[in-house]
Amino acid sequence: MLARVRACCFLLAIVVLVSGCAYTVGPVNGVIAKDRSVQVVPFANQTLEPHLTDELTSQLRKSLQQDGTYRLATHGDGDIVVSGTIIGYDRLELNFASTDTLTVRDFRISLRARVTARDRGSGKVLIDKPVGGFTLVRVGADLASSERQALPLLAADLANNITALLVEGSW
C-alpha cells in the first residue's frame, strides 16, 4: 500500500514537472526583452462613436507596458511605429427581457481596427491587418451610460489583441 502511494506521488511529481516545461518566461518571438521600442500613433476614427481614439491609444500603450517585450517610446523615436484606423463599432443584441421581447438586456459590443506596424529604420511593413475586440454590456438605466462604462474594457480587449500580434509575430 505504501509503495502504491509513493508511486502515485512520484507520477504526480513527474506530471507537474513536465507540464511546467511548456510555459515560457519572457518574450516568445526571440526578441530580447525591451531591446526594441514601440511608438503608438493615435488611431484615426472612421466610426460615428466619439472618444474611441483616446481610449484605444491609452489602452494600447498600457498593454504594451504590461507585456514588457518592447519599451514604449513616447517621444517619436520608436523602432516600430504602430498606427491604424478604427473601422467598425457594432452593437449586437444578445438577451431580451423576459417580459418584453423588444427590450434588450445584454449587448455584445465589438470594435475593429486596421492596424499597421512599420519598422522605422527600413520602412518595412510588419503588420497590416484588421484586428477586433469585444465586450459584453448589461443595459442599466440607459444604454449610453452602459456603453460609456464598457468603453475601457472594449478598448483593452482590442489593445491586448494588437499587443499579442506585435509580441508573438515572427517578422
WOBELWO-V786565 format. One record per pair of residues at least 4 apart in sequence whose C-alpha atoms are under 8 Angstrom apart, sorted by the first residue. I is the first residue (numbers start at 0). J is the second residue. If there is no record, write none. Layout:
I | J
I | J
This chain:
0 | 4
1 | 5
2 | 6
3 | 7
4 | 8
5 | 9
6 | 10
7 | 11
8 | 12
9 | 13
10 | 14
11 | 15
12 | 16
13 | 17
14 | 18
15 | 19
16 | 20
17 | 21
18 | 22
23 | 27
25 | 32
25 | 68
26 | 30
26 | 31
26 | 32
26 | 68
26 | 166
26 | 167
27 | 166
27 | 167
28 | 166
28 | 167
28 | 168
28 | 169
30 | 34
30 | 68
31 | 68
32 | 67
32 | 68
32 | 69
33 | 67
33 | 68
33 | 69
33 | 70
34 | 68
34 | 69
34 | 70
35 | 69
35 | 70
35 | 77
35 | 78
35 | 79
36 | 69
36 | 70
36 | 71
36 | 72
36 | 77
36 | 78
36 | 79
37 | 69
37 | 70
37 | 71
37 | 72
37 | 77
37 | 78
37 | 79
37 | 80
37 | 81
38 | 71
38 | 72
38 | 73
38 | 75
38 | 76
38 | 77
38 | 78
38 | 79
38 | 80
38 | 81
39 | 56
39 | 59
39 | 60
39 | 72
39 | 73
39 | 80
39 | 81
39 | 82
40 | 56
40 | 80
40 | 81
40 | 82
40 | 83
41 | 52
41 | 53
41 | 56
41 | 82
41 | 83
42 | 52
42 | 55
42 | 56
42 | 82
42 | 83
42 | 84
42 | 85
43 | 52
43 | 83
43 | 84
43 | 85
44 | 51
44 | 52
44 | 84
44 | 85
44 | 86
45 | 84
45 | 85
45 | 86
45 | 87
46 | 85
46 | 86
46 | 87
46 | 88
48 | 88
50 | 54
51 | 55
51 | 85
51 | 150
51 | 154
52 | 56
52 | 85
53 | 57
54 | 58
54 | 150
54 | 151
54 | 154
55 | 59
55 | 151
55 | 154
55 | 155
55 | 157
55 | 158
56 | 60
57 | 61
58 | 62
58 | 151
58 | 154
58 | 155
58 | 158
59 | 63
59 | 154
59 | 155
59 | 158
59 | 159
59 | 161
59 | 162
60 | 64
60 | 71
61 | 65
62 | 66
62 | 155
62 | 158
62 | 159
62 | 162
63 | 67
63 | 68
63 | 69
63 | 70
63 | 71
63 | 162
64 | 69
64 | 70
64 | 71
66 | 162
68 | 166
71 | 77
72 | 76
72 | 77
73 | 77
77 | 119
78 | 118
78 | 119
78 | 120
79 | 116
79 | 117
79 | 118
79 | 119
80 | 116
80 | 117
80 | 118
80 | 119
81 | 114
81 | 115
81 | 116
81 | 117
82 | 114
82 | 115
82 | 116
83 | 112
83 | 113
83 | 114
83 | 115
84 | 112
84 | 113
84 | 114
85 | 110
85 | 111
85 | 112
85 | 113
86 | 110
86 | 111
86 | 112
86 | 113
87 | 109
87 | 110
87 | 111
87 | 112
88 | 108
88 | 109
88 | 110
88 | 111
89 | 108
89 | 109
89 | 110
90 | 106
90 | 107
90 | 108
90 | 109
91 | 106
91 | 107
91 | 108
92 | 103
92 | 104
92 | 105
92 | 106
92 | 107
93 | 103
93 | 104
93 | 105
93 | 106
93 | 107
94 | 103
94 | 104
94 | 105
94 | 106
95 | 99
95 | 100
95 | 101
95 | 102
95 | 103
95 | 104
95 | 105
96 | 100
96 | 101
96 | 102
96 | 103
96 | 104
103 | 138
104 | 137
104 | 138
105 | 135
105 | 136
105 | 137
105 | 138
106 | 135
106 | 136
106 | 137
106 | 138
107 | 133
107 | 134
107 | 135
107 | 136
108 | 133
108 | 134
108 | 135
108 | 136
108 | 153
109 | 131
109 | 132
109 | 133
109 | 134
109 | 153
110 | 131
110 | 132
110 | 133
110 | 153
110 | 154
110 | 157
111 | 129
111 | 130
111 | 131
111 | 132
111 | 157
112 | 129
112 | 130
112 | 131
113 | 127
113 | 128
113 | 129
113 | 130
114 | 126
114 | 127
114 | 128
114 | 129
114 | 130
114 | 161
115 | 124
115 | 125
115 | 126
115 | 127
115 | 128
116 | 124
116 | 125
116 | 126
116 | 127
117 | 122
117 | 123
117 | 124
117 | 125
117 | 126
118 | 122
118 | 123
118 | 124
118 | 125
119 | 123
125 | 170
126 | 165
130 | 157
130 | 160
130 | 161
131 | 157
131 | 160
132 | 153
132 | 154
132 | 156
132 | 157
132 | 158
132 | 160
133 | 153
133 | 156
133 | 157
134 | 149
134 | 152
134 | 153
134 | 156
135 | 149
136 | 145
136 | 146
136 | 149
137 | 145
138 | 142
138 | 145
139 | 144
139 | 145
140 | 144
140 | 145
141 | 145
142 | 146
143 | 147
144 | 148
145 | 149
146 | 150
149 | 153
150 | 154
151 | 155
152 | 156
153 | 157
154 | 158
155 | 159
156 | 160
157 | 161
158 | 162
159 | 163
160 | 164
161 | 165
162 | 166
163 | 167
163 | 168
164 | 168
